[in-house]
Amino acid sequence: MTALASRMAENRALKKGNKFMSRKTLYLEGASGISGDMTVAALLDLGANREKLLAALNSLGVEGYEVVIEKKNSYGLAGLDFDVRLHSESNDEGIHAHDHHKHRHLADIEEIIDRGELTEGARALAKKIFRIVAEAESEAHGCSVQSVHFHEVGAVDSIVDIVATAVCWDDLQLDECIVTGLHEGCGFVQCQHGLLPVPVPAVVNIARAHGITLRPTANKGELVTPTGIAIAAALRTKTALPSEFQVDKIGIGLGKRDIGRANMLRAMILREDETAERVFVLESNIDDSTGEALGYVMAALFDAGARDVHFVPCFMKKNRPGWLLRILADEETIPALEKIVFRETTSIGLRRWEASRSCMAREQIAVQLRSNGQTVTVKRCQMGDIVKNYPEYESVRAVALLTGQPFHEVYREAQMIVDEDRKSD
C-alpha cells in the first residue's frame, strides 16, 4: 500500500481512548489570498502550540531574526499576526544580518530542515513545500530543480514560515485540508528579478501543476505568494466543501498589506459526520482484457489510493461476455486512477458520479497470542454499541508461515482473545 493510501486509511479510523471520533478537516478560505505568515498565524490561532513551534524553529540553527506573535486588527476584525523580524546590520551580537539575502539551493534548505528537531511528519511536509516551490521556480527559469537559486523563498523569513507551518499542522493533528480556490491581485510586484506580473510565474506554475483555482480581483499587487500557494498545494486533500459540516474552531491569520478591506486568511476546523462519507464511483465495461491484465490493474489501482476495486461479470454489446470494473475513490485520487484504467486496459471511457456511504469507525489493535507469543493485527469496527473484530489476513498469514500453525487456528485464537478483552472492558 502506498503512503497516500495508508494515510487515507488511517484518516478513516481515528480513535481517542475508547471513543471513536469524526475526522478533523481544515478549510483554508482564500478570500484574501494566502501567504506563509498568514498561514502560520491562522494555525496558531486555531490552537497550535507556540512553545513547541518556537523550540522547533530555534533548533534549525538559523540566525538573524526574531519571531513576534501578537493579536491585531484588520478593518475591525481581530486576528493573529505572525511576524518574522530580521535583525539590522549594525547589531552587536555577531549575527549574520545578510543571511536573508543568501542564495541557497534545495539541498541547502533540506540540510537546514534535517538538522532541526522536528517530528518526521513535520520534516517531510516542510521538504514537500520547498520542493513544490523549487519545481515551479525551475520551470520559470529553465533550469533543474537542484540548481534553482532561492531568493525570497530561500530567505530566513520564508524558511521560518514554511517550517512553522509544517510544525503547526503536525501539532494540530488534522486529517484533511480543503482549498476551494484562492483570490489573487493584479498589476505588478517588485521581486529579486525586477518587476513581475501578478500572479508571478512561480504562483502560476504551482496553480497549474496542482490544479489550484485562482480568482482574479481588482486589488493591486499579489495576494497569493509562492510560499502561500505551495503550502496550499502541499496540504490540500480536497477541492470542495462537504454538503454538511460543523465548525469546531476558527483561526484568523492577518496579512501585512492594506488592501482596502480585512486582509486575512480564515482557517476553520470542520467536523463531518463519520457515518456520511463522501466517495466517488468510477465504472467501465471491459470485454477484451485478459485475467492477468485485470489482476494487475486491480493491484495498481489499490496502490494508487483506490478505496475499493472489484469486477462484476456482465454481458455487453453483441452478447459478448465482459467485466464491469467498479472503483470507489476519493476525489483527489481520481486523475491517477483514471490514468491507470486508460493505460492498462482496453477501456476508452469511464462513468463517474459522487455518492455517500455509511461506515463503521475503524481502528487497528495488536493482539498477542498465548500459544506462541506472536502478535496479530485485528481490525475493530464500531458504530454505537455495535462492535465487530476481524483479524487481518496478512497478519494472520505471516504468523501462520512463521510458526507453522494452521491459518484457521491463528485466526480463531486472535478472535477469541480480542472478544474476551472486549467483554472484560
C-alpha positions as CSV (number, residue, x, y, z in Angstrom):
1,M,0.0,0.0,0.0
2,T,1.4,3.4,-0.9
3,A,1.9,6.2,1.7
4,L,-1.1,8.1,0.3
5,A,-3.4,5.0,0.6
6,S,-2.1,4.3,4.1
7,R,-2.6,7.8,5.3
8,M,-6.1,7.9,3.8
9,A,-6.9,4.6,5.6
10,E,-5.6,6.0,8.9
11,N,-7.7,9.1,8.4
12,R,-10.9,7.0,8.3
13,A,-10.0,5.1,11.5
14,L,-9.5,7.7,14.2
15,K,-9.9,6.8,17.9
16,K,-9.1,8.5,21.2
17,G,-9.3,6.3,24.2
18,N,-12.5,4.3,23.8
19,K,-14.4,7.0,22.0
20,F,-14.5,7.0,18.2
21,M,-14.1,10.4,16.7
22,S,-15.1,12.0,13.4
23,R,-12.5,13.3,11.0
24,K,-10.9,16.8,11.6
25,T,-10.8,18.8,8.3
26,L,-9.0,22.1,7.8
27,Y,-10.7,24.6,5.5
28,L,-8.4,27.3,4.2
29,E,-10.6,30.1,2.9
30,G,-8.7,32.0,0.3
31,A,-10.8,35.2,0.0
32,S,-7.7,37.4,0.6
33,G,-5.2,35.0,-1.0
34,I,-2.6,33.2,1.1
35,S,0.9,33.7,2.3
36,G,3.3,31.8,4.6
37,D,3.0,34.2,7.6
38,M,-0.8,34.3,7.3
39,T,-1.0,30.5,7.3
40,V,1.2,30.2,10.4
41,A,-0.8,32.8,12.2
42,A,-4.1,31.1,11.4
43,L,-2.9,27.7,12.6
44,L,-1.6,29.3,15.8
45,D,-4.9,31.0,16.3
46,L,-6.6,27.5,15.9
47,G,-4.5,26.3,18.9
48,A,-1.2,25.1,17.6
49,N,1.3,25.1,20.5
50,R,3.5,28.2,20.5
51,E,6.2,26.8,22.7
52,K,6.6,23.7,20.6
53,L,6.8,25.9,17.5
54,L,9.5,28.3,18.9
55,A,11.6,25.3,20.1
56,A,11.5,23.7,16.7
57,L,12.5,27.0,15.0
58,N,15.4,27.5,17.4
59,S,16.7,24.0,16.7
60,L,17.2,24.9,13.0
61,G,20.3,27.0,13.8
62,V,19.2,29.8,11.5
63,E,20.3,33.2,12.9
64,G,19.4,36.8,12.2
65,Y,15.7,37.1,13.1
66,E,13.2,37.1,15.8
67,V,9.5,36.0,15.8
68,V,6.8,38.3,17.1
69,I,3.3,36.8,17.6
70,E,0.6,39.2,18.7
71,K,-3.1,40.0,18.4
72,K,-4.0,42.7,15.9
73,N,-7.0,44.0,13.9
74,S,-7.6,44.4,10.2
75,Y,-10.5,46.7,9.4
76,G,-12.2,45.9,12.7
77,L,-11.7,42.1,12.5
78,A,-9.4,40.6,15.2
79,G,-6.8,38.0,14.3
80,L,-3.3,36.9,15.0
81,D,-0.1,38.3,13.3
82,F,3.0,36.2,12.8
83,D,5.9,38.4,12.1
84,V,9.5,37.3,11.3
85,R,11.6,40.4,12.0
86,L,15.2,40.4,10.6
87,H,17.9,41.9,12.6
88,S,19.7,45.1,11.4
89,E,23.2,45.1,10.0
90,S,24.6,47.0,13.0
91,N,23.6,44.6,15.8
92,D,26.3,43.8,18.4
93,E,25.6,40.1,18.7
94,G,27.7,39.0,15.7
95,I,24.6,37.7,13.9
96,H,24.7,37.4,10.2
97,A,22.4,40.2,9.2
98,H,22.9,39.5,5.5
99,D,21.8,35.8,5.8
100,H,18.4,36.7,4.5
101,H,19.9,37.7,1.1
102,K,22.0,34.5,0.8
103,H,21.3,32.3,-2.2
104,R,20.5,28.7,-1.4
105,H,19.8,25.6,-3.3
106,L,17.2,23.0,-2.4
107,A,19.9,20.8,-0.9
108,D,20.9,23.7,1.4
109,I,17.3,24.1,2.5
110,E,16.9,20.4,3.2
111,E,20.1,20.4,5.2
112,I,18.6,23.1,7.5
113,I,15.4,21.2,7.9
114,D,17.2,17.9,8.6
115,R,19.3,19.4,11.5
116,G,16.1,20.7,13.2
117,E,14.4,18.9,16.0
118,L,11.2,18.2,14.1
119,T,8.8,15.2,14.0
120,E,9.2,13.1,10.9
121,G,5.8,14.3,9.7
122,A,6.7,18.0,10.1
123,R,10.1,17.4,8.4
124,A,8.6,15.6,5.4
125,L,5.9,18.3,5.0
126,A,8.4,21.2,5.1
127,K,10.6,19.4,2.5
128,K,7.5,18.8,0.3
129,I,6.5,22.5,0.4
130,F,10.0,23.6,-0.6
131,R,10.2,21.1,-3.4
132,I,6.9,22.4,-4.8
133,V,8.4,25.8,-4.9
134,A,11.7,24.5,-6.4
135,E,9.8,22.8,-9.2
136,A,7.9,25.9,-10.0
137,E,11.0,28.1,-10.0
138,S,12.9,25.6,-12.1
139,E,10.2,25.8,-14.7
140,A,10.1,29.6,-14.6
141,H,13.9,29.9,-15.0
142,G,14.5,27.0,-17.3
143,C,16.9,25.1,-15.0
144,S,17.0,21.9,-13.0
145,V,15.3,21.7,-9.6
146,Q,18.6,21.1,-7.8
147,S,20.2,24.2,-9.4
148,V,17.4,26.6,-8.5
149,H,18.7,29.6,-6.6
150,F,16.3,30.5,-3.8
151,H,15.9,34.2,-3.2
152,E,12.8,35.3,-1.5
153,V,11.7,31.8,-0.8
154,G,15.2,30.8,0.4
155,A,15.3,33.8,2.8
156,V,15.2,33.4,6.5
157,D,11.6,34.6,6.8
158,S,10.4,32.1,4.3
159,I,12.3,29.2,5.8
160,V,10.7,30.1,9.1
161,D,7.2,30.4,7.6
162,I,7.4,27.0,5.9
163,V,8.9,25.1,8.8
164,A,6.5,26.8,11.2
165,T,3.5,25.8,9.0
166,A,4.7,22.2,9.0
167,V,5.2,22.1,12.8
168,C,1.8,23.7,13.4
169,W,-0.1,21.4,11.0
170,D,1.6,18.4,12.7
171,D,0.8,19.6,16.2
172,L,-2.9,20.1,15.4
173,Q,-3.2,16.5,14.1
174,L,-5.5,17.4,11.3
175,D,-6.6,14.8,8.7
176,E,-7.7,16.6,5.6
177,C,-7.4,20.1,4.1
178,I,-9.9,21.8,1.8
179,V,-8.8,24.5,-0.6
180,T,-11.6,25.5,-3.0
181,G,-9.6,28.4,-4.6
182,L,-7.5,31.5,-3.9
183,H,-8.3,35.1,-4.7
184,E,-5.4,36.9,-6.4
185,G,-4.5,40.5,-7.1
186,C,-3.4,42.2,-10.3
187,G,-0.7,44.5,-11.7
188,F,3.0,44.1,-11.0
189,V,5.2,43.3,-8.0
190,Q,8.9,44.1,-7.3
191,C,10.9,40.9,-6.9
192,Q,14.6,39.9,-7.0
193,H,14.4,39.7,-10.8
194,G,12.7,43.1,-11.2
195,L,9.0,43.9,-11.9
196,L,6.9,40.7,-12.4
197,P,3.3,40.5,-13.4
198,V,0.7,39.3,-10.8
199,P,0.3,36.4,-10.4
200,V,4.1,35.9,-10.5
201,P,5.5,33.0,-12.6
202,A,6.1,30.6,-9.6
203,V,2.5,31.1,-8.4
204,V,1.1,30.4,-11.9
205,N,3.3,27.3,-12.3
206,I,2.1,25.9,-8.9
207,A,-1.5,26.6,-9.6
208,R,-1.3,24.8,-13.0
209,A,0.7,21.9,-11.7
210,H,-1.5,21.2,-8.7
211,G,-4.9,22.3,-10.1
212,I,-5.5,25.2,-7.8
213,T,-8.1,27.7,-8.9
214,L,-7.0,31.4,-8.9
215,R,-9.8,34.0,-8.8
216,P,-8.6,37.5,-10.1
217,T,-9.6,40.6,-8.1
218,A,-9.0,44.4,-8.7
219,N,-6.6,44.6,-5.8
220,K,-3.2,45.9,-6.9
221,G,-0.3,43.7,-6.0
222,E,0.0,40.0,-5.1
223,L,-2.4,38.4,-2.7
224,V,-1.0,34.9,-3.3
225,T,2.7,34.4,-2.7
226,P,4.8,31.4,-3.9
227,T,5.2,30.2,-0.3
228,G,1.5,30.5,0.4
229,I,0.3,28.6,-2.7
230,A,3.0,26.0,-2.2
231,I,1.6,25.4,1.3
232,A,-1.9,25.2,0.0
233,A,-0.8,22.7,-2.7
234,A,1.1,20.5,-0.1
235,L,-1.8,20.4,2.4
236,R,-4.8,20.2,0.1
237,T,-6.5,16.8,0.0
238,K,-10.0,18.1,-1.1
239,T,-11.2,20.8,-3.5
240,A,-14.8,21.2,-2.3
241,L,-16.6,21.7,0.9
242,P,-18.8,18.8,2.2
243,S,-22.6,19.2,1.8
244,E,-22.9,19.3,5.6
245,F,-20.4,20.1,8.4
246,Q,-20.0,21.7,11.8
247,V,-17.4,24.4,12.5
248,D,-15.4,23.4,15.6
249,K,-12.8,26.2,15.6
250,I,-11.9,29.3,13.7
251,G,-8.4,30.8,13.3
252,I,-7.6,34.2,11.7
253,G,-4.2,34.9,10.3
254,L,-3.7,38.6,9.4
255,G,-1.7,39.8,6.4
256,K,0.6,42.8,6.4
257,R,-0.7,44.9,3.5
258,D,-3.6,47.3,3.4
259,I,-5.8,46.0,0.6
260,G,-8.8,48.2,1.4
261,R,-10.6,45.6,3.4
262,A,-9.8,43.0,6.0
263,N,-6.6,41.2,4.9
264,M,-6.8,37.8,6.5
265,L,-6.6,34.0,6.0
266,R,-9.5,32.4,7.7
267,A,-8.9,28.8,8.7
268,M,-11.7,26.6,10.1
269,I,-11.6,23.1,11.6
270,L,-14.6,21.3,10.3
271,R,-16.2,18.2,11.7
272,E,-18.1,15.9,9.3
273,D,-20.5,13.2,10.3
274,E,-18.4,10.0,10.2
275,T,-21.4,7.9,9.1
276,A,-21.9,10.0,5.9
277,E,-18.8,9.6,3.9
278,R,-18.3,11.2,0.5
279,V,-16.9,9.0,-2.2
280,F,-16.8,8.8,-6.0
281,V,-17.7,5.7,-8.1
282,L,-15.9,5.0,-11.3
283,E,-17.1,2.4,-13.7
284,S,-16.2,0.9,-17.1
285,N,-17.3,-2.1,-19.1
286,I,-14.3,-4.2,-20.4
287,D,-14.6,-7.2,-22.8
288,D,-11.2,-7.8,-24.3
289,S,-8.6,-7.7,-21.5
290,T,-7.0,-10.9,-20.1
291,G,-7.5,-12.1,-16.5
292,E,-3.8,-11.4,-15.8
293,A,-4.1,-7.8,-17.1
294,L,-7.2,-7.2,-14.9
295,G,-5.4,-8.6,-11.8
296,Y,-2.5,-6.3,-12.5
297,V,-4.9,-3.3,-12.9
298,M,-6.6,-4.1,-9.6
299,A,-3.3,-4.1,-7.7
300,A,-2.2,-0.9,-9.4
301,L,-5.5,0.9,-8.5
302,F,-5.2,-0.1,-4.9
303,D,-1.6,1.1,-4.8
304,A,-2.8,4.5,-6.3
305,G,-5.2,5.0,-3.4
306,A,-8.5,3.4,-4.5
307,R,-10.7,2.6,-1.6
308,D,-12.2,-0.5,-3.2
309,V,-11.9,-2.2,-6.6
310,H,-14.0,-5.2,-7.9
311,F,-15.1,-6.8,-11.1
312,V,-18.6,-8.0,-11.9
313,P,-19.3,-10.4,-14.8
314,C,-21.7,-8.9,-17.4
315,F,-22.9,-9.2,-21.0
316,M,-22.1,-6.4,-23.4
317,K,-22.9,-5.5,-27.0
318,K,-23.4,-8.4,-29.4
319,N,-23.9,-10.7,-26.4
320,R,-20.1,-10.7,-25.6
321,P,-19.2,-11.6,-22.0
322,G,-17.2,-9.0,-20.2
323,W,-16.4,-7.4,-16.9
324,L,-17.8,-4.3,-15.1
325,L,-14.9,-2.6,-13.4
326,R,-16.1,-0.6,-10.4
327,I,-13.8,1.6,-8.3
328,L,-14.6,3.5,-5.1
329,A,-12.3,6.6,-4.8
330,D,-11.6,9.9,-3.0
331,E,-11.8,12.9,-5.3
332,E,-8.1,13.7,-5.2
333,T,-7.2,10.2,-6.4
334,I,-9.5,10.2,-9.5
335,P,-7.0,11.6,-12.0
336,A,-4.4,8.9,-11.1
337,L,-6.9,6.1,-11.1
338,E,-8.4,7.1,-14.5
339,K,-4.9,7.2,-16.0
340,I,-4.3,3.6,-14.8
341,V,-7.5,2.4,-16.3
342,F,-6.9,4.0,-19.7
343,R,-3.2,3.0,-19.8
344,E,-3.5,-0.6,-18.6
345,T,-6.9,-1.8,-20.0
346,T,-8.7,-1.5,-23.4
347,S,-11.3,0.8,-21.9
348,I,-11.9,4.1,-23.8
349,G,-14.5,5.6,-21.4
350,L,-15.3,5.8,-17.7
351,R,-18.5,6.7,-15.9
352,R,-18.2,8.8,-12.7
353,W,-20.5,10.0,-10.0
354,E,-20.5,11.1,-6.4
355,A,-22.0,9.0,-3.7
356,S,-22.2,8.9,0.1
357,R,-21.9,5.9,2.3
358,S,-22.3,5.0,5.9
359,C,-19.2,3.3,7.5
360,M,-18.4,1.9,10.9
361,A,-15.5,3.7,12.5
362,R,-12.4,1.5,12.3
363,E,-9.1,1.1,14.1
364,Q,-6.3,-1.5,14.3
365,I,-5.3,-3.1,17.5
366,A,-2.5,-5.6,18.3
367,V,-3.3,-8.9,19.9
368,Q,-0.6,-11.1,21.4
369,L,-1.3,-14.8,21.0
370,R,-0.9,-17.0,24.1
371,S,0.1,-20.1,22.1
372,N,3.3,-18.6,20.7
373,G,3.7,-15.0,21.8
374,Q,3.3,-13.7,18.2
375,T,1.3,-10.5,17.5
376,V,-1.7,-10.4,15.2
377,T,-3.3,-7.2,14.0
378,V,-7.0,-7.1,14.4
379,K,-9.4,-4.6,12.7
380,R,-12.1,-3.4,15.1
381,C,-15.2,-1.7,13.7
382,Q,-17.7,0.1,15.8
383,M,-20.9,2.1,15.4
384,G,-22.6,2.9,18.7
385,D,-22.9,-0.4,20.6
386,I,-22.2,-2.5,17.6
387,V,-18.7,-3.8,17.6
388,K,-17.0,-6.2,15.1
389,N,-13.5,-7.6,15.3
390,Y,-11.7,-9.1,12.2
391,P,-8.1,-10.5,12.4
392,E,-6.3,-9.1,9.4
393,Y,-5.5,-11.6,6.7
394,E,-1.9,-10.6,6.0
395,S,-1.0,-10.5,9.7
396,V,-2.6,-14.0,10.4
397,R,-0.8,-15.3,7.3
398,A,2.6,-14.0,8.4
399,V,2.2,-15.7,11.9
400,A,1.0,-19.0,10.3
401,L,4.0,-19.1,8.0
402,L,6.4,-18.2,10.8
403,T,5.1,-20.7,13.3
404,G,3.8,-23.5,11.1
405,Q,0.4,-23.3,12.8
406,P,-2.7,-23.7,10.6
407,F,-4.1,-20.4,9.4
408,H,-7.5,-21.1,10.9
409,E,-6.0,-21.8,14.4
410,V,-4.1,-18.5,14.4
411,Y,-7.2,-16.6,13.2
412,R,-9.5,-18.2,15.8
413,E,-7.1,-17.6,18.7
414,A,-6.7,-13.9,17.8
415,Q,-10.5,-13.5,17.5
416,M,-11.1,-15.3,20.8
417,I,-8.6,-13.0,22.7
418,V,-10.0,-9.8,21.4
419,D,-13.5,-10.9,22.1
420,E,-12.5,-11.8,25.7
421,D,-10.8,-8.4,26.1
422,R,-13.9,-6.6,25.0
423,K,-16.1,-8.5,27.4
424,S,-13.8,-7.6,30.3
425,D,-13.9,-3.8,29.5
